[in-house]
Amino acid sequence: MRSIMRDGNDRTSRAVMRDEALRLFAESGPDAVSVRQIAQAAGVSPGLVLHHFGSKDGLRQDVDRHVLAVFEAVLGEVSAHGPEGPEQTRGQARSLGAAVLRHLPEDSPVPAYLGRLLMSDAEAGRTLFRRLFELSLRTLEEMERTGQAARGRDPQVRAAFLLVNDLALLLLRPRLTEVLGTDPLSAAGLERWAPEVLTVYGGGLTAEGTGDTA
C-alpha cells in the first residue's frame, strides 16, 4: 500500500497498520471495523496491532493524529504562500481541497475520513475545524487587503460560509464528479468550477458571468 502522503517515507509496520485502519475507517466507519480486519489488511496478527496501539480506540486516536498532521502540513503551506497558494493556475479558485490534493495520492482515504472526523466528538476533529476556520478568517482578511473581497457586517460568519463551501467541494468530490462528469478538483474541473464560483461570490446568483476562464 502506498503512503497516505505523496512524499511520505514512513512505511514501518506501525505506519502500515495505521494506514490500513485509516482506509477501513474511511470506507465503513470506525465502529464497523474490527482489530482482526485491520490486522488482516496490514498482513500482521491482531496481537501485533494491540501491542502497538493498546486497543482499537488507541489506534483510532493515532489515525486521528495522523490525519490532523496531514492537514497541519497543508495549512502550513497555504499560510506560507498566502490565500492563492504557491502555484495558482489559470482559472483556479483558492481552494483548500486543491491544496490537500497536492499532498495526497488520488486514492487517498484522507478526504473521506475527514468528514467522519469533523462530524465526530473527537478532539482532533474540533482542533482541525478551528484551525481551518482561523485560516479562512486570515484568507478573508488578505482578500480584503488586496481589494478582492469585503469582510461584511459579520466577518466570522462570512469566513465560516467560505470554509463550509470549500469543505463541501472536498467532502462531496465523488458525488460532484458523478453529476458534473468532471472531477471538480482536477485541472479541467477547476477550469469549469472556478469561474462560476467566483462569479457568484462577486455578483450573486443573478450575475451572468463572462464565460472567460482566464
Backbone as JSON, one array per atom type, in Angstrom:
{
  "sequence": "MRSIMRDGNDRTSRAVMRDEALRLFAESGPDAVSVRQIAQAAGVSPGLVLHHFGSKDGLRQDVDRHVLAVFEAVLGEVSAHGPEGPEQTRGQARSLGAAVLRHLPEDSPVPAYLGRLLMSDAEAGRTLFRRLFELSLRTLEEMERTGQAARGRDPQVRAAFLLVNDLALLLLRPRLTEVLGTDPLSAAGLERWAPEVLTVYGGGLTAEGTGDTA",
  "N": [[0.84, -1.19, 0.0], [0.52, 2.24, -0.79], [2.05, 5.14, 0.74], [0.09, 7.36, 2.78], [0.64, 10.04, 2.5], [1.94, 11.94, -0.25], [4.75, 12.16, -0.52], [5.66, 10.68, 1.57], [7.77, 8.71, 3.7], [7.41, 7.02, 5.73], [7.14, 3.96, 6.33], [6.95, 1.95, 8.22], [5.99, -1.04, 10.07], [4.11, -0.23, 11.91], [3.16, 2.12, 10.72], [1.98, 1.05, 8.43], [-0.12, -0.45, 9.56], [-1.58, 1.65, 10.72], [-2.25, 3.11, 8.39], [-3.81, 1.24, 6.98], [-5.88, 0.94, 8.8], [-6.92, 3.53, 8.68], [-7.83, 3.56, 6.01], [-9.84, 1.55, 6.1], [-11.5, 2.6, 8.12], [-12.34, 4.93, 6.86], [-13.83, 3.88, 4.77], [-15.89, 2.33, 6.0], [-16.49, 3.32, 8.51], [-15.33, 3.76, 11.84], [-16.59, 2.22, 13.9], [-17.57, -0.02, 12.64], [-15.47, -1.58, 11.98], [-13.17, -4.11, 12.78], [-10.42, -5.05, 14.99], [-9.26, -7.37, 14.08], [-9.86, -7.31, 11.32], [-8.36, -5.1, 10.54], [-5.79, -6.01, 11.12], [-5.62, -8.16, 9.34], [-5.75, -6.81, 6.88], [-3.38, -5.4, 7.02], [-1.57, -7.4, 7.05], [-0.6, -8.55, 9.39], [-0.6, -9.88, 12.78], [-3.5, -9.8, 14.98], [-2.63, -9.48, 17.59], [-0.25, -8.05, 17.3], [-1.15, -5.59, 16.42], [-2.52, -4.72, 18.72], [-0.37, -4.66, 20.42], [1.09, -2.48, 19.48], [-0.76, -0.33, 19.61], [-2.44, -0.64, 21.76], [-5.3, -0.75, 21.94], [-8.32, -0.78, 19.91], [-9.42, 1.75, 20.07], [-7.19, 3.21, 20.79], [-5.74, 2.96, 18.44], [-7.45, 4.3, 16.69], [-7.22, 6.89, 17.71], [-4.59, 7.36, 17.03], [-4.79, 7.33, 14.26], [-6.42, 9.59, 13.95], [-4.67, 11.58, 14.87], [-2.72, 11.4, 12.91], [-4.12, 12.16, 10.57], [-4.74, 14.76, 11.31], [-2.14, 15.78, 11.35], [-1.52, 15.64, 8.63], [-3.25, 17.61, 7.62], [-2.29, 19.8, 9.01], [0.14, 20.14, 7.75], [-0.76, 20.88, 5.22], [-2.13, 23.26, 5.85], [0.01, 24.74, 6.77], [1.4, 25.09, 4.39], [-0.46, 26.6, 2.87], [-0.73, 28.87, 4.49], [1.88, 29.85, 4.42], [2.21, 30.62, 1.78], [0.19, 32.35, 1.27], [-3.27, 33.25, 0.41], [-3.57, 32.31, -2.22], [-1.88, 30.18, -2.65], [1.11, 28.37, -3.71], [1.2, 27.85, -6.45], [-0.76, 29.15, -8.34], [-2.98, 28.39, -10.8], [-4.27, 29.07, -14.11], [-7.56, 30.25, -13.94], [-8.09, 28.89, -11.59], [-9.68, 28.6, -8.52], [-9.13, 29.85, -5.17], [-8.5, 27.25, -3.03], [-8.9, 25.01, -0.47], [-9.26, 22.31, -0.85], [-7.83, 21.81, -3.25], [-5.25, 22.31, -2.34], [-4.98, 20.27, -0.46], [-5.05, 18.01, -2.1], [-2.62, 18.25, -3.4], [-0.93, 17.15, -1.6], [-1.64, 14.53, -1.35], [-2.07, 11.16, -2.58], [-4.14, 10.18, -5.4], [-5.97, 8.22, -4.67], [-6.21, 8.44, -1.96], [-7.5, 7.83, 1.33], [-7.89, 9.89, 3.06], [-9.47, 12.34, 2.53], [-12.11, 11.22, 2.58], [-12.21, 10.23, 5.16], [-12.03, 12.57, 6.54], [-14.57, 13.79, 6.66], [-15.92, 12.11, 8.49], [-14.33, 12.55, 10.72], [-14.64, 15.32, 11.26], [-17.33, 15.4, 11.92], [-17.48, 13.96, 14.21], [-17.12, 13.61, 17.83], [-14.51, 13.79, 18.48], [-11.52, 15.18, 19.76], [-9.53, 15.78, 17.96], [-10.96, 16.34, 15.62], [-12.37, 18.66, 16.36], [-10.22, 20.36, 16.87], [-9.03, 20.48, 14.32], [-11.07, 21.7, 12.8], [-11.22, 24.21, 14.02], [-8.69, 25.2, 13.34], [-8.95, 25.3, 10.54], [-10.97, 27.19, 10.33], [-9.73, 29.45, 11.41], [-7.8, 29.83, 9.42], [-9.49, 30.44, 7.28], [-10.52, 32.89, 8.14], [-8.16, 34.45, 8.1], [-7.61, 34.33, 5.4], [-9.8, 35.7, 4.32], [-9.33, 38.23, 5.37], [-6.93, 38.84, 4.05], [-7.84, 38.88, 1.41], [-9.54, 41.05, 1.56], [-7.64, 43.04, 2.04], [-6.3, 43.12, -0.39], [-8.24, 44.02, -2.03], [-10.03, 42.17, -3.11], [-12.23, 41.2, -1.84], [-14.84, 41.9, 0.55], [-15.1, 42.24, 4.07], [-17.59, 42.25, 5.19], [-20.6, 42.62, 7.29], [-20.43, 40.8, 9.32], [-17.69, 39.31, 9.79], [-16.87, 36.8, 10.79], [-19.0, 35.04, 10.27], [-19.01, 35.24, 7.49], [-16.49, 34.19, 6.87], [-16.85, 31.61, 7.86], [-18.83, 30.72, 6.12], [-17.44, 30.67, 3.67], [-15.57, 28.7, 4.3], [-17.19, 26.44, 4.76], [-18.21, 26.03, 2.2], [-15.86, 25.42, 0.82], [-15.02, 23.1, 2.13], [-17.16, 21.45, 1.47], [-16.75, 21.03, -1.25], [-14.49, 19.42, -1.15], [-15.32, 17.23, 0.46], [-17.58, 16.26, -0.85], [-16.67, 15.53, -3.26], [-16.64, 13.0, -4.8], [-19.43, 12.64, -5.39], [-20.0, 15.04, -6.72], [-18.38, 14.74, -8.94], [-19.73, 12.69, -10.21], [-22.2, 13.89, -10.99], [-21.4, 16.11, -12.47], [-19.7, 15.11, -14.33], [-17.05, 15.6, -14.42], [-14.13, 15.69, -12.49], [-14.19, 17.97, -9.94], [-11.9, 18.94, -8.72], [-9.82, 18.4, -10.34], [-7.52, 19.56, -12.9], [-8.97, 20.23, -15.25], [-11.53, 20.23, -14.17], [-11.42, 22.33, -12.32], [-11.18, 24.43, -14.06], [-13.76, 24.6, -14.99], [-15.2, 24.9, -12.62], [-14.16, 27.08, -11.05], [-14.64, 29.69, -12.41], [-17.47, 29.97, -12.24], [-17.93, 29.89, -9.48], [-16.46, 32.12, -8.6], [-17.84, 34.11, -9.96], [-20.38, 34.02, -8.76], [-19.65, 34.61, -6.11], [-18.74, 37.18, -6.56], [-20.87, 38.6, -7.76], [-23.3, 37.54, -7.0], [-26.19, 35.3, -7.35], [-27.58, 36.31, -9.48], [-25.78, 37.21, -11.29], [-24.41, 36.99, -14.54], [-21.91, 36.28, -15.55], [-18.86, 35.95, -17.48], [-17.97, 33.86, -18.92], [-15.35, 33.58, -19.4], [-12.43, 31.92, -18.66], [-9.94, 32.75, -18.1]],
  "CA": [[0.0, 0.0, 0.0], [1.29, 3.47, -0.82], [1.91, 6.02, 1.88], [-1.03, 8.28, 2.7], [1.2, 11.28, 1.96], [2.59, 11.71, -1.55], [6.19, 12.0, -0.42], [5.98, 10.11, 2.86], [8.65, 7.56, 3.71], [7.15, 6.31, 6.97], [6.48, 2.72, 5.97], [7.15, 0.94, 9.24], [4.79, -1.86, 10.25], [3.14, 0.59, 12.63], [2.54, 3.02, 9.75], [1.12, 0.23, 7.58], [-1.33, -0.73, 10.33], [-2.32, 2.91, 10.82], [-2.81, 3.46, 7.09], [-4.89, 0.31, 6.67], [-7.0, 1.31, 9.66], [-7.49, 4.74, 8.1], [-8.58, 3.18, 4.81], [-11.05, 0.83, 6.5], [-12.36, 3.53, 8.84], [-12.94, 5.85, 5.87], [-14.8, 3.14, 3.96], [-17.02, 1.74, 6.73], [-16.67, 3.92, 9.81], [-14.55, 3.04, 12.85], [-17.37, 1.28, 14.7], [-17.86, -1.22, 11.87], [-14.2, -2.24, 11.64], [-12.58, -4.81, 13.92], [-8.96, -5.16, 15.03], [-8.89, -8.5, 13.23], [-9.91, -6.86, 9.93], [-7.21, -4.21, 10.34], [-4.6, -6.86, 11.11], [-5.61, -8.93, 8.09], [-5.42, -5.89, 5.79], [-1.99, -5.0, 7.16], [-0.71, -8.58, 6.97], [0.01, -8.82, 10.69], [-1.52, -10.52, 13.71], [-4.22, -8.87, 15.85], [-1.82, -9.2, 18.76], [0.73, -7.01, 16.99], [-1.9, -4.33, 16.41], [-2.75, -4.34, 20.11], [0.93, -4.36, 21.0], [1.49, -1.14, 19.08], [-1.73, 0.72, 19.87], [-3.14, -0.89, 23.01], [-6.71, -1.07, 21.7], [-8.81, -0.15, 18.67], [-9.58, 3.17, 20.35], [-5.86, 3.8, 20.7], [-5.41, 3.02, 17.01], [-8.25, 5.38, 16.1], [-6.61, 8.15, 18.12], [-3.39, 7.52, 16.23], [-5.26, 7.71, 12.93], [-6.86, 10.98, 14.03], [-3.48, 12.44, 14.96], [-2.06, 11.39, 11.61], [-4.91, 12.99, 9.65], [-4.53, 16.13, 11.74], [-0.8, 16.16, 10.9], [-1.61, 15.87, 7.19], [-3.86, 18.91, 7.37], [-1.38, 20.83, 9.52], [1.11, 20.37, 6.67], [-1.46, 21.63, 4.18], [-2.38, 24.61, 6.35], [1.29, 25.42, 6.8], [1.71, 25.5, 3.01], [-1.36, 27.67, 2.47], [-0.39, 30.06, 5.27], [3.18, 30.35, 3.99], [2.16, 31.18, 0.43], [-0.93, 33.26, 1.13], [-4.51, 32.63, 0.01], [-3.6, 31.69, -3.54], [-1.01, 29.02, -2.72], [2.35, 28.6, -4.44], [1.1, 27.65, -7.89], [-2.11, 29.47, -8.78], [-3.09, 28.17, -12.23], [-5.3, 29.86, -14.79], [-8.94, 29.88, -13.66], [-8.22, 28.07, -10.39], [-10.08, 29.34, -7.34], [-8.49, 29.48, -3.92], [-9.18, 26.03, -2.63], [-8.28, 24.1, 0.47], [-9.28, 21.0, -1.48], [-6.72, 21.69, -4.19], [-4.02, 22.21, -1.56], [-4.96, 18.94, 0.13], [-4.73, 17.03, -3.13], [-1.2, 18.32, -3.72], [-0.21, 16.37, -0.6], [-2.18, 13.19, -1.24], [-2.31, 10.4, -3.81], [-5.53, 10.31, -5.83], [-6.84, 7.26, -4.0], [-6.05, 8.57, -0.52], [-8.74, 7.8, 2.11], [-7.93, 11.01, 3.99], [-10.66, 13.19, 2.36], [-13.31, 10.52, 3.02], [-12.17, 10.15, 6.62], [-12.18, 13.92, 7.06], [-15.97, 14.02, 7.01], [-16.22, 11.39, 9.73], [-13.6, 13.18, 11.81], [-15.25, 16.6, 11.58], [-18.66, 15.2, 12.48], [-17.37, 13.21, 15.45], [-16.8, 14.39, 19.02], [-13.09, 13.66, 18.75], [-10.81, 16.45, 19.92], [-8.8, 16.04, 16.72], [-11.89, 16.97, 14.7], [-12.62, 20.03, 16.8], [-8.99, 21.12, 16.65], [-8.86, 20.71, 12.89], [-12.05, 22.68, 12.3], [-10.81, 25.53, 14.5], [-7.56, 25.64, 12.52], [-9.47, 25.65, 9.22], [-11.73, 28.43, 10.46], [-8.74, 30.53, 11.55], [-7.23, 30.05, 8.1], [-10.49, 31.11, 6.47], [-10.54, 34.28, 8.58], [-6.97, 35.12, 7.59], [-7.75, 34.44, 3.95], [-10.76, 36.77, 4.05], [-8.64, 39.48, 5.67], [-5.99, 39.1, 2.97], [-8.61, 39.25, 0.22], [-9.98, 42.43, 1.77], [-6.47, 43.9, 1.9], [-5.94, 43.23, -1.81], [-9.39, 44.5, -2.77], [-10.74, 41.08, -3.76], [-13.42, 40.85, -1.08], [-15.14, 42.73, 1.72], [-15.3, 41.4, 5.25], [-19.02, 42.21, 5.51], [-21.0, 43.05, 8.62], [-20.04, 39.76, 10.28], [-16.6, 38.58, 9.14], [-16.8, 35.41, 11.23], [-19.99, 34.28, 9.5], [-18.57, 35.19, 6.1], [-15.37, 33.24, 6.81], [-17.42, 30.27, 8.05], [-19.53, 30.38, 4.88], [-16.43, 30.3, 2.68], [-14.98, 27.43, 4.73], [-18.17, 25.38, 4.53], [-18.26, 25.76, 0.76], [-14.6, 24.79, 0.43], [-15.05, 21.73, 2.65], [-18.15, 20.69, 0.71], [-16.11, 20.62, -2.5], [-13.58, 18.33, -0.84], [-16.02, 16.07, 1.02], [-18.57, 15.77, -1.81], [-15.99, 15.39, -4.55], [-17.12, 11.88, -5.63], [-20.79, 12.89, -5.89], [-19.93, 16.13, -7.69], [-17.81, 14.16, -10.16], [-20.79, 11.92, -10.87], [-23.23, 14.72, -11.62], [-20.79, 17.05, -13.41], [-18.94, 14.39, -15.35], [-15.67, 16.05, -14.31], [-13.66, 15.85, -11.12], [-14.07, 19.42, -9.75], [-10.59, 19.3, -8.21], [-8.81, 18.18, -11.38], [-7.23, 20.8, -13.63], [-10.12, 20.53, -16.12], [-12.68, 20.52, -13.33], [-11.28, 23.67, -11.76], [-11.45, 25.38, -15.14], [-15.22, 24.76, -15.02], [-15.75, 25.26, -11.3], [-13.69, 28.36, -10.52], [-15.3, 30.89, -12.92], [-18.83, 30.09, -11.71], [-17.85, 30.22, -8.06], [-16.0, 33.5, -8.46], [-18.91, 34.97, -10.44], [-21.4, 34.06, -7.71], [-19.08, 35.36, -4.98], [-18.59, 38.59, -6.93], [-22.1, 39.29, -8.15], [-24.52, 36.87, -6.56], [-26.77, 34.34, -8.28], [-28.13, 36.98, -10.66], [-24.69, 37.54, -12.2], [-24.33, 36.1, -15.68], [-20.55, 35.8, -15.78], [-18.35, 36.26, -18.82], [-17.57, 32.64, -19.61], [-13.9, 33.62, -19.61], [-11.74, 31.23, -17.57], [-8.57, 33.28, -17.95]],
  "C": [[0.88, 1.25, 0.0], [1.1, 4.26, 0.46], [0.73, 6.94, 1.66], [-0.58, 9.63, 2.15], [1.92, 10.97, 0.66], [4.07, 11.41, -1.39], [6.59, 11.38, 0.91], [6.88, 8.89, 2.74], [8.45, 6.69, 4.94], [6.39, 5.03, 6.66], [6.86, 1.61, 6.94], [5.88, 0.11, 9.36], [3.72, -1.08, 10.99], [2.41, 1.52, 11.66], [1.6, 2.25, 8.82], [-0.19, -0.07, 8.3], [-2.2, 0.51, 10.45], [-3.0, 3.26, 9.5], [-3.95, 2.53, 6.68], [-6.11, 0.59, 7.54], [-7.7, 2.56, 9.12], [-8.34, 4.41, 6.88], [-9.9, 2.5, 5.17], [-12.01, 1.74, 7.26], [-13.06, 4.47, 7.88], [-14.04, 5.16, 5.08], [-16.06, 2.79, 4.75], [-17.35, 2.43, 8.04], [-15.95, 3.1, 10.87], [-15.33, 1.97, 13.61], [-17.61, -0.04, 13.97], [-16.62, -2.04, 11.55], [-13.6, -2.87, 12.89], [-11.05, -4.79, 13.85], [-8.49, -6.28, 14.12], [-8.88, -8.09, 11.75], [-8.71, -5.96, 9.61], [-5.93, -5.03, 10.23], [-4.5, -7.63, 9.8], [-5.21, -8.03, 6.92], [-3.95, -5.49, 5.82], [-1.03, -6.17, 7.07], [0.03, -8.88, 8.25], [-1.01, -9.52, 11.58], [-2.28, -9.48, 14.52], [-3.41, -8.51, 17.09], [-0.8, -8.1, 18.52], [0.07, -5.63, 16.94], [-2.08, -3.83, 17.83], [-1.45, -3.99, 20.81], [1.34, -2.91, 20.71], [0.55, -0.05, 19.59], [-2.55, 0.53, 21.15], [-4.57, -1.35, 22.85], [-7.12, -0.45, 20.36], [-9.0, 1.35, 18.87], [-8.23, 3.88, 20.29], [-5.4, 3.94, 19.27], [-6.18, 4.15, 16.34], [-7.66, 6.74, 16.48], [-5.34, 8.41, 17.32], [-3.73, 7.92, 14.8], [-5.68, 9.18, 12.92], [-5.67, 11.94, 14.08], [-2.76, 12.52, 13.62], [-2.8, 12.28, 10.61], [-4.75, 14.47, 10.01], [-3.17, 16.63, 11.27], [-0.78, 16.44, 9.4], [-2.17, 17.27, 6.92], [-3.03, 20.05, 7.94], [-0.34, 21.15, 8.45], [0.49, 21.19, 5.55], [-1.67, 23.07, 4.62], [-1.09, 25.41, 6.42], [1.68, 25.92, 5.42], [0.85, 26.69, 2.6], [-1.01, 28.96, 3.19], [0.9, 30.69, 4.78], [3.11, 31.08, 2.66], [1.0, 32.14, 0.24], [-2.14, 32.54, 0.59], [-4.46, 31.89, -1.3], [-2.72, 30.46, -3.64], [0.18, 29.3, -3.61], [2.22, 28.54, -5.95], [-0.33, 27.88, -8.35], [-2.18, 29.33, -10.31], [-4.26, 28.96, -12.8], [-6.7, 29.34, -14.46], [-9.13, 29.12, -12.37], [-8.57, 28.93, -9.19], [-9.21, 28.96, -6.17], [-9.22, 28.27, -3.36], [-8.34, 25.22, -1.65], [-8.19, 22.71, -0.14], [-8.12, 20.8, -2.43], [-5.4, 21.57, -3.44], [-3.88, 20.83, -0.95], [-4.5, 17.91, -0.91], [-3.28, 17.1, -3.59], [-0.39, 17.45, -2.77], [-0.6, 14.89, -0.62], [-2.22, 12.48, -2.59], [-3.8, 10.44, -4.15], [-6.47, 9.39, -5.08], [-6.73, 7.33, -2.48], [-7.41, 8.53, 0.19], [-8.88, 9.01, 3.02], [-9.15, 11.91, 3.76], [-11.94, 12.52, 2.84], [-13.36, 10.45, 4.54], [-12.39, 11.52, 7.25], [-13.61, 14.2, 7.49], [-16.35, 13.34, 8.31], [-15.56, 12.08, 10.92], [-14.26, 14.49, 12.24], [-16.61, 16.46, 12.24], [-18.64, 14.44, 13.8], [-17.12, 14.16, 16.62], [-15.33, 14.35, 19.36], [-12.44, 15.03, 18.84], [-10.04, 16.81, 18.66], [-9.69, 16.74, 15.69], [-12.18, 18.41, 15.07], [-11.4, 20.91, 16.57], [-8.8, 21.47, 15.18], [-9.83, 21.76, 12.38], [-11.7, 24.09, 12.78], [-9.66, 26.08, 13.67], [-8.03, 26.06, 11.13], [-10.23, 26.97, 9.27], [-10.79, 29.62, 10.61], [-8.1, 30.86, 10.21], [-8.21, 30.8, 7.2], [-10.6, 32.58, 6.84], [-9.35, 35.05, 8.02], [-7.05, 35.32, 6.08], [-8.69, 35.58, 3.58], [-10.11, 38.13, 4.31], [-7.66, 39.84, 4.57], [-6.71, 39.51, 1.69], [-9.16, 40.66, 0.35], [-8.82, 43.4, 1.54], [-6.11, 44.13, 0.44], [-7.12, 43.67, -2.68], [-10.2, 43.44, -3.49], [-12.02, 40.68, -3.03], [-13.63, 41.89, 0.01], [-15.44, 41.8, 2.89], [-16.78, 41.3, 5.63], [-19.32, 42.66, 6.93], [-20.58, 42.06, 9.7], [-18.95, 38.91, 9.66], [-16.52, 37.12, 9.56], [-17.78, 34.54, 10.46], [-19.54, 34.15, 8.06], [-17.43, 34.19, 5.93], [-15.87, 31.81, 6.97], [-18.13, 29.81, 6.79], [-18.54, 29.94, 3.81], [-15.81, 28.95, 3.02], [-15.92, 26.27, 4.43], [-18.24, 25.02, 3.05], [-17.0, 25.04, 0.29], [-14.57, 23.34, 0.9], [-16.04, 20.87, 1.87], [-17.55, 20.2, -0.6], [-15.2, 19.42, -2.27], [-14.34, 17.07, -0.42], [-17.0, 15.45, 0.02], [-17.98, 15.55, -3.19], [-16.48, 14.2, -5.37], [-18.51, 12.11, -6.21], [-20.81, 14.01, -6.93], [-19.36, 15.63, -9.01], [-18.87, 13.39, -10.94], [-21.76, 12.81, -11.63], [-22.66, 15.68, -12.65], [-20.07, 16.36, -14.56], [-17.48, 14.79, -15.37], [-15.31, 16.16, -12.84], [-13.44, 17.34, -10.87], [-12.72, 19.87, -9.22], [-9.46, 18.9, -9.16], [-8.57, 19.52, -12.09], [-8.4, 21.2, -14.51], [-11.34, 20.91, -15.3], [-12.61, 21.91, -12.73], [-11.5, 24.75, -12.81], [-12.95, 25.62, -15.28], [-15.73, 25.39, -13.73], [-15.43, 26.7, -10.91], [-14.43, 29.57, -11.09], [-16.71, 31.08, -12.36], [-18.82, 30.49, -10.24], [-17.47, 31.67, -7.87], [-17.06, 34.49, -8.95], [-20.0, 35.12, -9.38], [-20.89, 34.85, -6.51], [-19.04, 36.85, -5.29], [-19.9, 39.31, -7.19], [-23.38, 38.64, -7.73], [-25.07, 35.96, -7.65], [-27.4, 34.99, -9.51], [-27.05, 37.35, -11.67], [-24.59, 36.52, -13.31], [-22.94, 35.5, -15.86], [-20.15, 36.07, -17.21], [-18.05, 35.01, -19.62], [-16.09, 32.57, -19.86], [-13.22, 32.97, -18.43], [-10.33, 31.73, -17.36], [-8.44, 34.09, -16.68]]
}
